[in-house]
Structure formats: C-alpha cells, structure tokens
Amino acid sequence: MKMKAVNDLFISICRDFSPCPGPRYITEGDNSGQLFRIKHLEPLMKEAINNNKKLHVDLDGTAGYGTSFLEEAFGGLIREAHINYETIIKHLQIKSDEENYLVDDIMAYLKDAYNER
C-alpha cells in the first residue's frame, strides 16, 4: 500500500462533483467530463504539480462512468490543458476499489492523448 502524504490533494468524484457522472461535453448534458476537468481536475492537477504533491482521485461511489466522461476528463488534461504526460503520471494517483479496471482505462486515455500530440 502506498503511503499518502498529509499535504497531498484529494478529490472524490462522487462526493466533490457528482454521484452520477454524465456525458463528454458540457453541451451534451449535466455533470460532463469536460465540466469535471475544467472545474475540478485541471485546477487540482496544476496545484499538485506547482507544489510537488500528488493528486489522489477516488472514482468509487458513483452510478458508473461512460468512457467519454473519463476520456474527456483525463485525456483532456493533455489535449486541452496542455499538461505534459510525464508530469501528469508523476503527480496523479487514481483509486477505484469498485471497478479497478477504470484505472487502467484512464492510463490508456492519457497515453492515447499523449500519442496523438
């Protein structure tokens, strides 16, 4: 088990954003991956990077995720926020006890966004 530094940053998508994550884009409906990235994930990721901390993202507790939500939120860090792939990997820790395959999916979305650049 990895130790978490006391001053690391934490976000629970269920608690801090929505128990019902929505579509990819804001224009497609409520609680979109784009909105999550813009309002929560991107600012926290930048704060973690700027302060040499880890950002811990907890995926548990929601009604589930569409692939478009996760791809837009996490892949968008590279495509839209222009954050370096290696920097994201260094500062991001994702947790999903309920559906642990989602962690691998998100890592693949990050890698794909990196490879598309």
Secondary structure by P-SEA (a helix, b strand, c coil): cbbbbccbbbbbccccccccccccccccccccaaaaaaccaaaaaaaaaaacbbbbbbccccccccaaaaaaacccccccccccaaaaaacbbbbbccccaaaaaaaaaaaaaaaac
